């Protein structure tokens, strides 16, 4: 029995030591700040780097090349000159309609006499006939149909002027500071204007809408007339068939010498927006290809910060806490360059536990060479709990090691039962001895 007791005592001691030692030893990793290393990277080019000095020669009056994800401007020529761009009106008309009629693009629009009186490009819609919103949207983007644009404006806004107010409201919300719309068709009006930069921002926003993106990226689509005859709507941006990677396009013009071409293209997971305004019909598509070539040959889109990457380590209550990004963050940079000019981390002052992992405790700010600012919210790598008193620590240890404590409790109970059993035997022997003594005395 003595040997068994010793064995139980040893087991209990080992379990207690395991419980209170486990979890108390933690390794603090050496933090290598990859962001600061990036700042020290090559910012003047390297073998194989893109040649940013070889700017494309653009014949058109105004142009811009923008990266679609963050909106970084990769090239600009007179991009803030106010011009009358009919294609911008069509894009905004489609976008407002999609946002206002979300989920009901199958609804029918009855064509009014006023809508078919539009000048310029038209599909010759039949007065009194019904056309679906979706079909009219394709007609606006692919064929620049003014009668379709008017029909949508009347249906969505109740009347043309109310719809134009919606167009300008959205322009204001998108901070298109140099844009004003006067009609949904893009027909010339001296009070109507926009810029290449604003058009690129409009497209960047519109591409985030899956419905718009689907229509904008369509090359052609069947059109069924009320009499049952069928024709084909074809996107008028010829780059769909001439440039590798084109996945969106729209054209417009005020005259043969004032063509405008909007094009998006994707290569190697990098989508670029090219806007070329007020160029001769014979050169605007060449200008667009030059811009896209310049972008794809000289720039890459890649990861700036990876999900879970440690950007700073701080000390809270004598505990080192790693601050991380909770998502991959991308940016566009010239090939062969880090393109990062500055890196600053701002952490919230007076942080007091408890702090959960989903609570932002600061911001890492990257400033690129083109002055683009990228703010990344920082989160603690793990939950930060307040210091524990002995009672709380003991309770938490029980919770963390519940199975071990159950086993320990069973062993303690067995130990107690053994002790009780031995005491009982001792008492029984004592009573037996007393009885024997009394018997002998008699």
N, C-alpha and C positions, 0 to 999 in steps of 0.2 A: 504493500500500500504506500509506503514511504517513497519508493522509487516512482510510482505513478504520480504522486503529488508533485515531486520535483519536475517531472516531464511537463505537467500541466502548467506549472508556474513559469517554466522557461518559455512555453508557447505563448502564454499571455503576455509576457514581457516583450517578446519579439513583435507581437501584433501591435502593442502600444507604441513601441519605437517606430514601427513602419508607418503608423497613422500620423504621428506628429512630425516625422521627418519628410514624408511625401509632400510635394508641392512647395516646400520651403526653399528649394534650391532652383534658381532660374538663371539661364544664361542671358546676358545682355549682349546682343550682337554688335559687332563693330559696324557703324553706320557709314556707308560710302554714299555721299550725296551725288547721285548721278546727274541731278540738275546742275549743280555747280560745275561738275566736270564738263557738261555740255556747253556751259558758258565759255569755258576755256578752249573749246573746239575750234576748228578752222573756220574763220569768218571771212577770209580773203580768197577762198578758192583752193583747190587742190587738183592734182592730176586726175583728169576725167570729170572735173566739175563743169557745170553748165556755164556758157558764156553769156552773162547777163548784159554785157556791154553791146552785144550784137542785137540791138532792138529791131523789131520788124518795121519795115517802111510801109506805112498804111496810107493809102490814097484818100480814104474816106475822111470827112471832116472831123468826126468824133468816134472814139472807140474805147473799149475797156475789156480786160480779161480778168475774171474773178474766179477764185476757187469757191465751189458751191457749198462746202461744209461750214467754214468759219467766215467766209466772205473776205478773205485776204485779196487785195488787189495786186495782180502780177504784172499788169501793164495798163497804162492809161494815156490817152491822147485827147485833150480837150474834153475830158469826161464830164465836166460840170457846165458845159454850154447848154443853154435852154433851146430845145428844138421841138418841132411838132412831129411826133412819132405815132403814126396810126397803129402800128403793131402793139404799142404799149396799151392803147385803149382796148384792143381786142383781148389782150391777156388779162387786163383788169376786169373786163366784162365777164369773161369766163370764170375768173377766180371768185368774184363777188357772187355770181350765180351758184357756183358749187358750194360756197360756204353758207349761203342763205337757204339753199335747197338740199342740204345734206341728207342723204337717205331717201330722197324722193325724185331722183333724176328720171324715173320712168313716167312721171306725170306728164300729161299732155298740155300743150300750149296751143290755144286757138289763135290763128294768125289774123291780125286786124289790117284794115286798109292802110292805116297810117304807117305800120311797120314795113309794108312792102313798097312804100313810096320812096325808100331810101335811094340815094344816088350811089354811083360806083359799083363795086363788086357785089353781086347778088346771086341767090340760088333760084330766084323767081318763085318764091313760096306762094301758095295759093290761098287767097283770102277765105277765111271760114274753115279751112282745113286744120286738122290737129297734127302736131309734130311733137315728139317726145323732147323733153329738156336735153337729154343726153345727145340725141341726134343733132339738135341745134348747136350744142357746144362743139361737137366735132366740126360742124359747118363753119363756125366762127374761127376756130384755130387752124384748120386745114385749108379752108377756101376763102377765109376773110370775108364771109358773107355778111354784108351790112344789114340785109333784111332779117337774118337770123339774130344778129346782135340786137336790133331794135325789138324783135319779138321777145327775147329773153328779158330785156330791160323793162318792157311793159308788164310782163308777167310777174317778175320778181319785185319791182318797185311800185307797181300800180300805174306809174307813168314814167316817162323818160327822165324828167328833171329829178324826181325822187330817187331814181336809180343812180343818176350821176352824183347825187349827194352821197349815196352809199359808196361810190367809187372813191370820192375824195375823203370820206371818213376813213376808209381802209388805208389810203395813201398816207394820211396823217398818222394813223396808228403804226404804220411801218416806218415812220420818220423819213418819208420821201420829201425832203424839204424843198426841192426844186421841181415839183410836179403839181400840175392842176389839170383836171379833166373837165371838158364841157359837153361831151357826148359819148355814147358807148361804141360808136362805129369807127372813130378815128378820122372822119371827114374833117377837112381843114377848118379851124376856128382860131382866130388870132389870140384868143384867151386861153388856148389849150397848149400845154408844153410839158416837157420832161427832159431828163438828161440821160446820158449813157450810164452814169453811176447809179441813178435812181432805177433805171430799167433793170440793171444787173441785180440790185437789191430786191426788186419786185420778183424777178425770176427765182432768186435764191429762196425767198419765202415760199413762192408758189410750188416749188419742187418738193417741199415738205408735205404737200397735200397729195395723197396717193391718187385721187381721182384726176386732179389736174396733171400730175406727172404722167399718168397713163395716156391721157388725150394728147398732151404735148409731145409725147414720144412716138405717136402713131404716124406711120408713113402714108397709109391709105386706108380707106374704109368704104364699103358699099353704101350707096344712098338710094333709098326706095322712094320714088315719087308717088303722089296720091293715085295716079292712074295705073300703078303697078309696075311701071317701067323702072329700070335700075341703071344707075350711073355710079361712077367711082369718084369719091373725094380724095384728092391727092395733096399731100403736104407740099407747099410751094417752095420750101427750103430744099434746094437741089443737093445740098451737102449730105443729106440722108443717103444718097447713092454715089457720093464722090469722096467721102472722107471716112476713114476707119474709126469706129467708136462713136459716131454721132448717135445720140439718143434723145434729142429734143430739138425743135426748131419752129421758127415763125418768121415770116417776112412781112414787110409793108412798104408802101412808097407813096410819095406825093407827086412825083414826076419821074421820068426815066433817069434823071440825074440825081434823084434824091431817094435812093433805095435804102432800106434798113434791114439788117439781117440779125436775128437772134438765134444762137446755136449753143447747144450743150453737147459735150462729148466726154466719154469715160474711157480711160486706159489705166491699167494697173491700180484699180480701186481709187482712181483720182478723177473726179468729175469737174470739168471746167465750164464756165459760162463766158461765151464770147458775144459781145454786143458791138456791132458796126453800124454807124449811122451816117446818113447823108453821103452816100457814095454812088458813083455811076453803076448802072446795072451790070456792066461788064467787069467791074472790079470788086464789088462788095463781097462776093464769095471767095475770091482770091485773098482779100484782106482777112476774111474770117479764118481761112486755112492757115495763113501766116501767123495769126494770133494763137491758134490752137497748137501749131507746131512749136512756136516759141515756148508755150506753157509746158507741153509734154517733154520737150527736149531739155529744158532747163530747170524744172521743178519736180519735186516729189512730195507726196503726202504720206506721212509716217507717224509713228507713235512719239509723242513728246514725253508722256508719263504713262507708265503701265499701271493697271489695277493692282493695288496692294503694294506699290513701290513706296519705300520710306523716303519722305522728303525732309523730315526734321525729327530730331529726338529731343524731348523736353523732360524736365524733372517736376513731378507733382508729388508732394508729400514724401520726398526722398525715394521716389520710384521713377525710373526711366521709362518714358512712354513714347513709342514710335507713332508719328503722325503720317498717315498714308492717304493716297487717292483711292476712292472706291470704284473708279471706272478708268478705262483706257482713255487718254486724251490725245487727240491728233492735231497736227499742224502741217502747214505746207512750207517747204524751204527749198532754196536753191540746191541743186545736186552738188554734193561735196562740201556743204557748209552746215554748221549747226544753226546759224541764223538767229541765235539767242543773244540779245544785247545785255539783258539784266535779269536778275532773279532775286526776289525778296519774299520772305515768309513773315506774315503777321499772325501772331497767336493771341487769342482772347486773354485779356488780363484777369487775374484773380480767379483762376479755375479751381473749383472746389468739388471734390468727389461727393456723391457718386456721379460719374459721367459715362453715358452709354456709347457704344461704338457707332450708333447712328446719329450722334450729335456732333455737328461741325464745331470745331474748336479753333479754326483759323483759316487762312487763305495763303496759298502759294501763288505769287504773281510773276509770270514770265512776260518780259517785254522783248519782242522780236525786232530785228533790224529795220523792218518797215514800220515800226512803232505800234504794231498790233499788240494788244494787251490780252493775255490769256490768264484768267483767274481760275484757280483750282481749289475747291473746298477740301479742307483737311479734316480727317477723322482719326480718333485713337484706334490703334490696331486691336486693342482689347478693351473690355469694360474696365473702368477705373473705380474701385470701391473705396469707401472711407476706411481709416484705420480701425481695427477691431479691438475691443476689450477682450479680456480672457474668456468671459462668459460667451460672448458672440463667437469668438474664435473656436471655442470648444464645440458649440452647437453646429457651426459650419463644418468643422471636421467630421462631426457625426453624419451630417448630410452628405458630405463628399465621400465618406467611407462607410456607407450604410451597411453593405454586405459584411465588411470586416467586423463592424460593431455587433452585428447579429451573431456572428461566430464567437466573438469575444464574450457576448452576454451568455451564450450557451455554455461556454467553457467556465465562466465564473459561477453560473448556476450549478454546474457539475461539481466544481470545487466546494461550493457551499454545502451541497448535498453530502459530499464526502466528509466534510468537517462535522456536519450534523450527525451523520451515521457514526463517526468515531466517538463523538460526545455521547451519543445514545448508548453505544456499546460500553463506554467507560462508566456511565451511570448504572447500566445494567449489572456490570461487574461489581460495582460498589454496593448496590442493593443486595446482590447475591452473597457478597462477603459478610454484610451485616446480618443477613438471615442465618448464615452458617455459624456466625459467632453467637447469636442468641440461642441457637439449637444446642450448641456444645455447652453453653453455660447452664442450660436446664439439665 
